[in-house]
Amino acid sequence: MPKTTQPVALRVARQDGITKAILPNGMTLVLRESHAAPVTSFWVWYRVGSRNEHLGITGVSHWVEHMLFKGTPTYTESELDRLISRAGGVRNGMTWVDWTTYYETMPSNQIDLALRIEADRMAHSLVDPKEVQSERTVIINERQGSENSPGFRLMEEVQAAAFKVHPYGHEVVGHMSDLTSMTRADLYSHYRAYYAPNNAIAAIAGDFDTDEVLQKLARLYGRLKPVESIPAVTAVEPPQRGERRVTVKGEGNTDYLLMAFHASPTVHKDALQRHSASRARRAAPIPAHEDFFPLVALDSVLCGASGLSFFGGGASNRSSRLSKALVDTGLAADISGGITPTIDPYLYSFFATAQQGKDINEVEAALWAELERVKEHSVTQTELGKALKQTRAQFAFGSESVTSQALWLGYCEIFADYTWFTSYLDKLSAVTVDDVKRVADRYLSRDNVTVGHYRGQG
C-alpha cells in the first residue's frame, strides 16, 4: 500500500443510502453503510464464469477459484484460515455461469484484513504447480460426487441439448476430459486474463464509515494494473425451432422430470454493452428486460414465492398451482421452478420428482396441462397479488443481513447495476395479469422447450 495518506480522487455517486465509485483503473466500488450491528461483509466479484470458457478448458473458472484459496507470497493458505478465524470472521468463494466471487464477513473492527486479503489475491496468487495437481484430484472427486445426483446428471444433459452454441451449455464444474487434461498454464492464463481491477466489483455492507473505507479501497486497489482487454463472449444462441428431448437412465427407483424453456435475459444486451462502455461516466441505471419480472411473477404463481435467489428455484409452495396439480394429486413428491438473473438469455426450468409407481409421462402431461391453462386463461388478480405478496416477504427475509446486502449489491453489477436490487420490489409490483399472460404465451411453447426424463433402473 502506498505510504501517502492524501485522499484519492474518485468519481463518486450517492443515492438511496448507497455509494458507488469507479477507480481510475476501472474497478467498481459499491458501499452500503449500516450501523445496525458491529458486522461488515466484503465481497469481490469478477466477471468470469463458465460463460467465459470453451471446450478444452471447461471448469477452469471453478478450478481457478479453488486455487486462489491456496495463498500468495504474503499469506499462506493456513495463515489465511488462522487469521480469519482468530478475527471471528467467515469466508468463502463461489463460481457460477457469469461470475466468480469471494467474501469475508467479520466484526467491523477487523474488516481491514479482508480488504488486504482480497487485494493480494487479485494480484499475487501463486497457482503453485504442486497445488494444481493436488486440487485436480479434489475437483475430479467433486465432479464424480455430483454425478451421483440424478438431478445433476439430468440437468447436464438438458443444458447440453438446450444450448447448441452458447457456453451456458456446459456445467460449471466442467467436463471430466478437461479436468484430467488442463495444465497449470491454462489456469494461470485464465487468472491473469480475468482477475484484474477493470473486470472486478468490490461490494461492502455493514458497520463502517463510507468515506474512510472508500479511501482505503482506493489506496489498496487503485495501484493494481488493469488488463488491456477482457476476452469477449460473442456466442449467440440461435432460436430453438422445435422440442428437444433427452432421457437419462441411472441408479435408484425414482424418476425425475426437467423441463427447461429458453427465457429472457435480465436486461437488454445492447443496454448492458452501453453501460459497460460508460461505467466510468456513471451511466444511468440499466432498465430491466420487459419480460424478466413478469417471468418471476409467473414462477411465483406456478411454483411458489422464491424471493431473490441465485438459482431461482422457489421452494414448493402448497398453495401454488403446480403443487396443487402435481403434489396434491399424488403424481409428484415435489415440484419446483425458477428463473435466474444472467447476462445472456438462460433457462426457465421446472423440476419434478415422480411419486413411486407413477409414470413420468403422466407427470409431464399434468405439468403441460397447467402451463396450457395459464396460457389460455392467464392468472387472476387475486392469485397474482398473493404470489407477489409472498415474494416480497421472501425478498425481505433474504436480504436482511449485511452479508446478503453486500452479495446482492455486487452480484447485480454483473448483469445490470445495483439499482436492479434496490428497485426489485417496485419492478415486481408493477407486473400485471396481462404481462404474465404475455410471457407465458411467448416462452412456454413446445417449440422452445428441452424435456429431460431421468428413469431410475433400481
QUIJOWO-V571198 format. One record per pair of residues at least 12 apart in sequence whose ideal C-beta (glycine too) atoms are under 10 Angstrom apart, sorted by the first residue. I is the first residue (numbers start at 0). J is the second residue. Records with the same first field share a line. If there is no record, write none. Layout:
BEGIN
I: J + J
END
This chain:
BEGIN
0: 114 + 115 + 118 + 215 + 218 + 219 + 222
1: 218 + 219 + 221 + 222
2: 218
3: 218
4: 214 + 218
5: 214 + 218
6: 210 + 213 + 214 + 217 + 218
7: 20 + 22 + 23 + 213 + 214 + 215 + 216 + 217 + 218 + 221 + 222
8: 22 + 23 + 217 + 221
9: 21 + 22 + 23 + 28 + 210 + 213 + 214 + 216 + 217 + 221
10: 22 + 23 + 278 + 279 + 280 + 281
11: 28 + 30 + 209 + 210 + 213 + 281
12: 281
13: 30 + 209
14: 284 + 417 + 418 + 421
15: 31 + 417 + 418 + 421 + 422
16: 30 + 31 + 32 + 33 + 209 + 421
17: 29 + 30 + 31 + 32 + 202 + 204 + 209 + 404 + 408 + 417 + 418 + 420 + 421
18: 30 + 31 + 32 + 203 + 209 + 210 + 212 + 213
19: 200 + 202 + 278 + 281 + 408 + 412 + 416 + 417 + 418
20: 201 + 209 + 213 + 216 + 217 + 281
21: 197 + 278 + 279 + 280 + 281
22: 196 + 197 + 199 + 201 + 213 + 216 + 217 + 220 + 221 + 222 + 223 + 225 + 279
23: 196 + 217 + 221 + 225 + 279
24: 195 + 196 + 197 + 199 + 217 + 220 + 221 + 222 + 223 + 224 + 225 + 226
25: 195 + 196 + 197 + 198 + 199 + 225 + 226 + 229 + 278 + 279
26: 43 + 121 + 195 + 196 + 197 + 198 + 199 + 200 + 201 + 216 + 217 + 220 + 221 + 223 + 225 + 278
27: 44 + 46 + 196 + 197 + 198 + 199 + 200 + 201 + 202 + 278 + 279 + 409 + 412 + 416 + 417
28: 199 + 200 + 201 + 202 + 203 + 212 + 213 + 216 + 217 + 220 + 221 + 409 + 412
29: 42 + 44 + 200 + 201 + 202 + 203 + 204 + 405 + 407 + 408 + 409 + 411 + 412 + 416 + 417 + 420
30: 201 + 202 + 203 + 204 + 205 + 207 + 208 + 209 + 210 + 212 + 213 + 216 + 405 + 408 + 417
31: 202 + 203 + 204 + 205 + 207 + 209 + 401 + 404 + 405 + 407 + 408 + 417 + 420 + 421
32: 203 + 204 + 205 + 206 + 207 + 208 + 209 + 210 + 212
33: 204 + 205 + 206 + 207 + 401 + 404
34: 107 + 205 + 206 + 207 + 208
35: 205 + 206 + 399 + 400 + 401
36: 106 + 107 + 205 + 206 + 400 + 401
37: 105 + 106 + 107 + 108 + 109 + 205 + 206
38: 87 + 88 + 104 + 105 + 106 + 107 + 109 + 110 + 204 + 205 + 206 + 400 + 401 + 402
39: 88 + 103 + 104 + 105 + 106 + 107 + 108 + 109 + 110 + 111 + 113 + 114 + 203 + 204 + 205 + 206 + 207 + 212 + 401 + 402 + 405
40: 88 + 89 + 102 + 103 + 104 + 105 + 107 + 110 + 113 + 202 + 203 + 204 + 205 + 400 + 401 + 402 + 403 + 404 + 405 + 406 + 408 + 409
41: 88 + 90 + 101 + 102 + 103 + 104 + 105 + 110 + 111 + 112 + 113 + 114 + 116 + 117 + 201 + 202 + 203 + 204 + 205 + 207 + 212 + 216 + 401 + 402 + 405 + 409
42: 92 + 100 + 101 + 102 + 103 + 104 + 113 + 117 + 200 + 201 + 202 + 203 + 204 + 402 + 404 + 405 + 406 + 407 + 408 + 409 + 410
43: 92 + 99 + 100 + 101 + 102 + 103 + 113 + 114 + 116 + 117 + 118 + 120 + 121 + 194 + 196 + 199 + 200 + 201 + 202 + 203 + 220 + 409
44: 93 + 97 + 98 + 99 + 100 + 101 + 102 + 198 + 199 + 200 + 201 + 202 + 406 + 408 + 409 + 410 + 411 + 412 + 413
45: 60 + 63 + 64 + 67 + 94 + 97 + 98 + 99 + 100 + 101 + 121 + 190 + 193 + 194 + 195 + 198 + 199 + 200 + 413
46: 97 + 98 + 99 + 193 + 195 + 197 + 198 + 199 + 200 + 229 + 232 + 275 + 342 + 412 + 413 + 414
47: 59 + 60 + 63 + 64 + 94 + 97 + 98 + 99 + 189 + 190 + 192 + 193 + 194 + 198 + 199 + 229 + 230 + 413
48: 60 + 61 + 64 + 93 + 94 + 95 + 96 + 97 + 98 + 99 + 100 + 166 + 167 + 171 + 193 + 341 + 342 + 413
49: 61 + 94 + 95 + 96 + 97 + 98 + 99 + 166 + 167 + 168 + 169 + 170 + 171 + 172 + 173
50: 95 + 96 + 97 + 98 + 165 + 166 + 167 + 169 + 171 + 232 + 234 + 341 + 342 + 343 + 345
51: 96 + 97 + 98 + 99 + 166 + 189 + 192 + 193 + 229 + 230 + 231 + 232
52: 96 + 166 + 169 + 171 + 173 + 174 + 177 + 189 + 232
53: 166 + 169 + 177 + 232 + 234
54: 166 + 169 + 173 + 174 + 176 + 177
55: 174 + 176 + 177 + 180 + 181 + 185
56: 173 + 174 + 177 + 180 + 181 + 182 + 185 + 186 + 188 + 189
57: 166 + 168 + 169 + 170 + 171 + 172 + 173 + 174 + 175 + 176 + 177 + 178 + 181
58: 94 + 138 + 139 + 141 + 142 + 169 + 170 + 171 + 172 + 173 + 174 + 175 + 177 + 178 + 181
59: 94 + 173 + 177 + 178 + 181 + 185 + 186 + 188 + 189 + 190 + 193
60: 94 + 95 + 96 + 97 + 98 + 99 + 171 + 173 + 186 + 189 + 190 + 193
61: 92 + 93 + 94 + 95 + 99 + 138 + 141 + 142 + 170 + 171 + 172 + 173 + 178
62: 94 + 126 + 131 + 134 + 135 + 137 + 138 + 172 + 173 + 177 + 178 + 181 + 185 + 186 + 189 + 190
63: 94 + 99 + 124 + 126 + 134 + 185 + 186 + 187 + 188 + 189 + 190 + 193 + 194
64: 92 + 93 + 94 + 99 + 100 + 101 + 171 + 190
65: 92 + 94 + 130 + 131 + 133 + 134 + 135 + 137 + 138 + 141 + 186
66: 124 + 125 + 126 + 127 + 130 + 131 + 134 + 183 + 186 + 187 + 189 + 190
67: 92 + 99 + 101 + 117 + 120 + 121 + 124 + 125 + 126 + 186 + 190 + 194
68: 80 + 90 + 91 + 92 + 101 + 120 + 124 + 130 + 134
69: 124 + 125 + 126 + 127 + 129 + 130 + 131 + 133 + 134
70: 119 + 120 + 123 + 124 + 125 + 127 + 130
71: 116 + 119 + 120 + 121 + 122 + 123 + 124 + 125
72: 119 + 123 + 124 + 125
73: 115 + 116 + 118 + 119 + 120 + 123
74: 112 + 115 + 116 + 119 + 120 + 123 + 124
75: 125
76: 125 + 130
79: 103 + 112 + 116 + 119 + 120
82: 109 + 112 + 113 + 115 + 116
83: 103 + 104 + 105 + 109 + 112 + 113 + 116
85: 109 + 112
86: 103 + 105 + 106 + 108 + 109 + 110 + 111 + 112 + 113
87: 104 + 105 + 106 + 108 + 109
88: 102 + 103 + 104 + 105 + 106 + 109 + 110 + 112 + 113
89: 102 + 103 + 104 + 105 + 402
90: 102 + 103 + 104 + 105 + 113 + 116 + 117
91: 103 + 104
92: 120
93: 171 + 309 + 406
94: 171 + 172
95: 171 + 309 + 310 + 339 + 341 + 410 + 413
96: 158 + 165 + 166 + 167 + 169 + 170 + 171 + 339 + 341 + 342 + 343 + 345
97: 167 + 232 + 265 + 339 + 340 + 341 + 342 + 343 + 345 + 410 + 413 + 414
98: 200 + 309 + 341 + 342 + 409 + 410 + 412 + 413 + 414
99: 171 + 193 + 194 + 199
100: 199 + 200 + 202 + 406 + 409 + 410 + 413
101: 113 + 116 + 117 + 120 + 121
102: 117 + 202 + 203 + 402 + 405 + 406 + 409
103: 116 + 117 + 402 + 405
104: 204 + 205 + 400 + 401 + 402 + 405 + 406
105: 205
106: 205 + 206
107: 205 + 206 + 207 + 208 + 401
108: 206 + 207
110: 203 + 205 + 206 + 207 + 212 + 215
111: 207 + 212 + 215 + 219
113: 203
114: 201 + 203 + 212 + 215 + 216 + 218 + 219 + 220
115: 215 + 219
117: 199 + 201 + 216 + 219 + 220
118: 196 + 201 + 215 + 216 + 218 + 219 + 220 + 221 + 222 + 223
119: 219
120: 194
121: 190 + 194 + 195 + 196 + 198 + 199 + 201 + 219 + 220 + 223
122: 191 + 194 + 195 + 196 + 220 + 222 + 223 + 224
123: 223
124: 186 + 187 + 190 + 191 + 194
125: 187
126: 183 + 184 + 186 + 187 + 188 + 189 + 190 + 191
127: 183
128: 182 + 183 + 184 + 186 + 187
129: 183
130: 183
131: 181 + 182 + 183 + 184 + 185 + 186 + 187
132: 183
134: 186
135: 178 + 179 + 180 + 181 + 182 + 183 + 186
136: 178
138: 172 + 173 + 178 + 181
139: 172 + 173 + 175 + 178 + 179
141: 172 + 173 + 178
142: 170 + 172 + 173 + 174 + 175 + 178
143: 172 + 175 + 178
144: 172
145: 170 + 171 + 172
146: 172 + 175 + 249
147: 249 + 250 + 251
148: 249
149: 247 + 249 + 250 + 251 + 253 + 254 + 255 + 257 + 352 + 453 + 454 + 455
150: 255 + 257 + 350 + 352 + 453
151: 170 + 172
152: 247 + 248 + 249 + 250 + 255 + 451 + 453
153: 245 + 246 + 247 + 249 + 255 + 256 + 257 + 350 + 451 + 452 + 453 + 454
154: 170 + 247 + 255 + 257 + 259 + 346 + 348 + 350 + 451 + 453
155: 168 + 169 + 170 + 172 + 174 + 245 + 247 + 451
156: 245 + 246 + 247 + 257 + 449 + 451 + 452 + 453
157: 243 + 244 + 245 + 247 + 257 + 258 + 259 + 346 + 348 + 350 + 448 + 449 + 450 + 451 + 452 + 453
158: 170 + 245 + 257 + 259 + 345 + 346 + 348 + 449 + 451
159: 174 + 245 + 449
160: 239 + 243 + 244 + 245 + 259 + 449 + 450 + 451
161: 236 + 239 + 243 + 245 + 259 + 260 + 261 + 345 + 346 + 348 + 447 + 448 + 449 + 451
162: 234 + 236 + 239 + 259 + 261 + 343 + 344 + 345 + 346 + 449
163: 234 + 236 + 237 + 239 + 243
164: 234 + 235 + 236 + 237
165: 232 + 234 + 235 + 236 + 237 + 343 + 344 + 345
166: 232 + 234 + 236 + 343
167: 232 + 234 + 236 + 341 + 342 + 343 + 344 + 345 + 346
168: 234 + 236
189: 230
191: 226
192: 226 + 228 + 229 + 230
193: 226 + 229 + 230
194: 223 + 226
195: 223 + 224 + 225 + 226 + 227 + 229
196: 220 + 221 + 222 + 223 + 224 + 225 + 226
197: 223 + 224 + 225 + 226 + 227 + 228 + 229 + 278 + 279
198: 225 + 226 + 229 + 230
199: 220 + 223 + 225 + 409 + 412
200: 278 + 408 + 409 + 410 + 411 + 412 + 413 + 416 + 417
201: 216 + 219 + 220 + 405 + 408 + 409 + 412
202: 404 + 405 + 406 + 407 + 408 + 409 + 410 + 411 + 412 + 417
203: 215 + 216 + 401 + 404 + 405 + 408 + 409
204: 400 + 401 + 402 + 403 + 404 + 405 + 406 + 407 + 408 + 409
205: 400 + 401 + 402 + 404 + 405
206: 401
229: 275
231: 272
232: 342 + 343
234: 343
235: 268 + 343 + 344
236: 261 + 343 + 344 + 345
238: 261 + 446 + 447
239: 260 + 261 + 444 + 446 + 447 + 448 + 449
240: 446 + 447
241: 445 + 446 + 447 + 448
242: 444 + 445 + 446 + 447 + 448 + 449 + 450
243: 259 + 446 + 447 + 448 + 449 + 450 + 451
244: 448 + 449 + 450 + 451 + 452
245: 257 + 449 + 450 + 451 + 452 + 453
246: 359 + 450 + 451 + 452 + 453 + 454
247: 451 + 452 + 453 + 454 + 455
248: 452 + 453 + 454 + 455 + 456
249: 453 + 454 + 455 + 456
250: 455 + 456 + 457
251: 453 + 454 + 455 + 456 + 457
252: 355 + 356 + 455 + 456 + 457
253: 332 + 352 + 353 + 354 + 355 + 359 + 453 + 454 + 455
254: 331 + 351 + 352 + 353 + 354 + 355 + 356 + 357 + 358 + 359 + 360 + 362 + 452 + 453 + 454 + 455
255: 331 + 332 + 350 + 351 + 352 + 353 + 359 + 362 + 451 + 452 + 453 + 454 + 455
256: 325 + 331 + 334 + 349 + 350 + 351 + 352 + 353 + 359 + 360 + 362 + 363 + 365 + 366 + 450 + 451 + 452 + 453
257: 346 + 348 + 349 + 350 + 351 + 449 + 450 + 451 + 452 + 453
258: 336 + 346 + 347 + 348 + 349 + 350 + 351 + 363 + 366 + 367 + 370 + 443 + 448 + 449 + 450 + 451 + 452
259: 345 + 346 + 347 + 348 + 349 + 350 + 447 + 448 + 449 + 450 + 451
260: 294 + 338 + 346 + 347 + 348 + 349 + 370 + 441 + 442 + 443 + 444 + 445 + 447 + 448 + 449
261: 344 + 345 + 346 + 347 + 442 + 444 + 446 + 447 + 448 + 449
262: 288 + 290 + 291 + 294 + 298 + 311 + 338 + 339 + 341 + 344 + 345 + 346 + 347 + 348 + 438 + 441 + 442 + 443 + 447
263: 287 + 288 + 289 + 290 + 291 + 292 + 293 + 294 + 338 + 341 + 344 + 345 + 347 + 438 + 441 + 442
264: 287 + 288 + 290 + 291 + 340 + 341 + 342 + 343 + 344 + 345 + 414 + 415
265: 285 + 287 + 288 + 290 + 291 + 292 + 338 + 339 + 340 + 341 + 342 + 343 + 344 + 345 + 411 + 413 + 414 + 415 + 419
266: 284 + 285 + 286 + 287 + 288 + 291 + 340 + 342 + 414 + 415 + 416 + 419
267: 285 + 286 + 287 + 288 + 289
268: 288 + 342 + 343 + 344
270: 282 + 283 + 284 + 285 + 286 + 287 + 288 + 415
271: 285 + 288 + 342 + 343 + 413 + 414 + 415 + 416
273: 285
274: 412 + 415 + 416
278: 412 + 416
281: 416
282: 416
283: 416 + 418
284: 415 + 416 + 417 + 418 + 419 + 421 + 422
285: 411 + 414 + 415 + 416 + 418 + 419
286: 415 + 418 + 419 + 422 + 426
287: 340 + 414 + 415 + 418 + 419 + 422 + 423 + 426 + 427
288: 344 + 415
289: 434 + 437 + 438
290: 338 + 344 + 434 + 437 + 438 + 441 + 442
291: 338 + 340 + 341 + 415 + 419 + 426 + 438
292: 338 + 423 + 425 + 426 + 427 + 428 + 429 + 430 + 434 + 438
293: 426 + 427 + 429 + 430 + 431 + 432 + 433 + 434 + 435 + 436 + 437 + 438 + 439 + 441 + 442
294: 311 + 337 + 338 + 347 + 430 + 434 + 435 + 438 + 439 + 441 + 442 + 443
295: 307 + 311 + 313 + 337 + 338 + 340 + 347 + 386 + 387 + 390 + 423 + 426 + 427 + 430 + 438
296: 378 + 383 + 386 + 387 + 390 + 427 + 428 + 429 + 430 + 431 + 432 + 434 + 435 + 438
297: 320 + 336 + 338 + 347 + 370 + 373 + 377 + 378 + 383 + 386 + 430 + 434 + 435 + 436 + 437 + 438 + 439 + 442 + 443
298: 311 + 312 + 313 + 319 + 321 + 335 + 336 + 337 + 338 + 347 + 348 + 349 + 386 + 390 + 435 + 438
299: 313 + 316 + 319 + 336 + 378 + 382 + 383 + 385 + 386 + 387 + 388 + 389 + 390 + 391 + 393 + 427 + 430 + 435
300: 316 + 318 + 319 + 320 + 321 + 373 + 377 + 378 + 379 + 382 + 383 + 385 + 386 + 387 + 389 + 390 + 435 + 439
301: 313 + 316 + 319 + 320 + 321 + 322 + 324 + 334 + 335 + 336 + 347 + 349 + 366 + 369 + 370 + 373 + 378 + 386 + 435 + 439 + 443
302: 314 + 315 + 316 + 319 + 320 + 321 + 322 + 334 + 335 + 336 + 337 + 349 + 350 + 386
303: 315 + 316 + 317 + 318 + 319 + 320 + 321 + 322 + 334 + 335 + 336 + 386 + 389 + 390 + 393
304: 316 + 318 + 319 + 385 + 386 + 387 + 388 + 389 + 390 + 391 + 392 + 393 + 394
305: 335 + 336 + 337 + 338 + 339 + 389 + 390 + 393 + 394 + 397
306: 389 + 390 + 391 + 392 + 393 + 394 + 395 + 396 + 397 + 398 + 423
307: 340 + 390 + 393 + 394 + 395 + 396 + 397 + 398 + 403 + 406 + 407 + 410 + 411 + 420 + 423 + 424 + 427
308: 337 + 339 + 340 + 393 + 394 + 397
309: 337 + 339 + 340 + 406 + 407 + 410
310: 337 + 338 + 339 + 348
311: 335 + 336 + 337 + 338 + 339 + 340 + 345 + 346 + 347 + 348
312: 335 + 336 + 337 + 338 + 339 + 348 + 350
313: 334 + 335 + 336 + 337 + 338 + 386 + 389 + 390 + 393
314: 333 + 335 + 337 + 393
315: 331 + 332 + 333 + 334 + 335 + 336 + 350 + 351 + 352
316: 334 + 335 + 386 + 389
318: 382 + 385 + 386 + 389
319: 334 + 335 + 336 + 369 + 382 + 385 + 386 + 389
320: 334 + 369 + 370 + 372 + 373 + 378 + 382 + 386
321: 333 + 334 + 335 + 336 + 349 + 351 + 365 + 366 + 369 + 370 + 373
322: 334 + 335
323: 369
324: 365 + 366 + 368 + 369 + 372
325: 349 + 351 + 352 + 353 + 354 + 357 + 361 + 362 + 365 + 366 + 368 + 369
326: 351 + 352 + 354
328: 354 + 357 + 362 + 365
329: 354 + 356 + 357
330: 351 + 353 + 354 + 357 + 358 + 359 + 361 + 362 + 363 + 364 + 365 + 366
331: 350 + 351 + 352 + 353 + 354 + 357 + 359 + 361 + 362 + 365 + 366
332: 351 + 352 + 353 + 354 + 355 + 357
333: 350 + 351 + 352 + 353 + 354
334: 349 + 350 + 351 + 352 + 362 + 365 + 366 + 369
335: 348 + 349 + 350 + 351 + 352
336: 348 + 349 + 350 + 351 + 366
337: 349 + 350
338: 438 + 442
339: 414
340: 410 + 411 + 413 + 414 + 415 + 419 + 420
341: 413 + 414
342: 413 + 414 + 415
343: 414
346: 448 + 449
347: 438 + 442 + 443 + 447 + 448
348: 448 + 449 + 451
349: 363 + 366 + 369 + 370 + 443 + 448 + 450
350: 451
351: 363 + 365 + 366
352: 453
353: 452 + 453 + 454 + 455
355: 455
359: 452 + 453 + 454 + 455
360: 452
362: 452
363: 450 + 452
366: 450
367: 443 + 445 + 448 + 450
369: 443
370: 439 + 442 + 443 + 444 + 445 + 448
371: 439 + 443 + 445
372: 439
373: 435 + 436 + 439 + 440 + 443
374: 436 + 438 + 439 + 440 + 441 + 442 + 443 + 444
375: 436 + 439 + 440
376: 436 + 439
377: 431 + 432 + 433 + 434 + 435 + 436 + 437 + 439 + 440
378: 432 + 435 + 436 + 439
379: 432
380: 431 + 432
382: 432 + 435
383: 430 + 431 + 432 + 434 + 435
384: 428 + 432
386: 427 + 430 + 435
387: 424 + 427 + 428 + 429 + 430
388: 428
390: 423 + 424 + 427 + 428
391: 423 + 424 + 427 + 428
394: 407 + 420 + 423 + 424 + 427
395: 424
398: 420 + 423
404: 420
406: 420
407: 419 + 420 + 421 + 423
408: 420 + 421
411: 423
END
